[in-house]
Amino acid sequence: MGNLVSTVFVTLDGVHQAPGGPREDTSGGFEQGGWSFPLADDDSGRYITEIFARAGGFLLGRRT
């Protein structure tokens, strides 16, 4: 049996949001989409690339 690893983009106050653009998910009047992208740097990019390279599969989206 394999391992199940969850990587979640979440703020300290509990907002779950993918690191996409500002128009990614505006449901419920949410206007702060893309908040994490301006904070990304080379280190965070390398980390995400390494995590994704190890994955055997992906389950993406909150409605999947």
Phi, psi and omega per residue, in radians:
M1 nan 2.447 -3.141
G2 -1.544 3.085 3.086
N3 -1.635 2.551 3.013
L4 -1.900 2.068 -3.131
V5 -2.056 2.305 3.139
S6 -1.909 2.230 3.029
T7 -2.020 2.090 -3.031
V8 -2.184 2.374 3.014
F9 -1.639 1.896 -3.069
V10 -2.482 2.473 3.078
T11 -1.438 2.932 3.115
L12 -1.125 -0.407 3.114
D13 -1.667 0.223 2.966
G14 1.617 0.207 3.109
V15 -1.435 2.080 3.082
H16 -1.645 2.122 -3.109
Q17 -2.677 2.288 3.044
A18 -1.143 2.782 -3.055
P19 -1.455 0.522 -3.115
G20 -1.358 -2.792 -3.085
G21 -1.423 3.022 -3.075
P22 -1.075 -0.405 -3.121
R23 -1.746 0.189 -3.056
E24 -1.043 -0.868 -3.104
D25 -2.528 1.740 -3.124
T26 -1.809 0.235 -3.120
S27 -1.053 2.535 -3.140
G28 1.195 0.292 3.121
G29 1.400 0.221 -3.132
F30 -1.177 2.144 -3.067
E31 -2.037 0.209 -3.064
Q32 -1.911 0.366 3.130
G33 -1.017 2.582 3.131
G34 1.369 0.245 -3.063
W35 -1.073 -0.553 -3.040
S36 -1.482 -0.404 -3.061
F37 -1.022 -0.788 3.129
P38 -1.118 -0.321 -3.118
L39 -1.585 -0.128 -3.107
A40 -1.231 2.613 3.064
D41 -2.434 -3.053 -3.112
D42 -1.059 -0.668 -3.139
D43 -1.131 -0.784 3.137
S44 -1.172 -0.624 3.083
G45 -1.105 -0.737 3.092
R46 -1.118 -0.724 3.141
Y47 -1.057 -0.870 -3.130
I48 -1.095 -0.735 3.121
T49 -1.055 -0.751 3.119
E50 -1.126 -0.746 3.133
I51 -1.085 -0.827 -3.108
F52 -1.177 -0.543 -3.136
A53 -1.189 -0.475 -3.121
R54 -1.475 -0.244 -3.028
A55 -1.256 2.448 3.036
G56 -1.601 -0.223 3.130
G57 -3.013 2.933 -3.100
F58 -2.324 2.509 2.955
L59 -2.185 1.836 -3.014
L60 -1.940 2.547 3.007
G61 1.715 2.536 3.139
R62 -1.396 -0.217 3.130
R63 -1.936 0.185 -3.094
T64 -1.193 nan nan
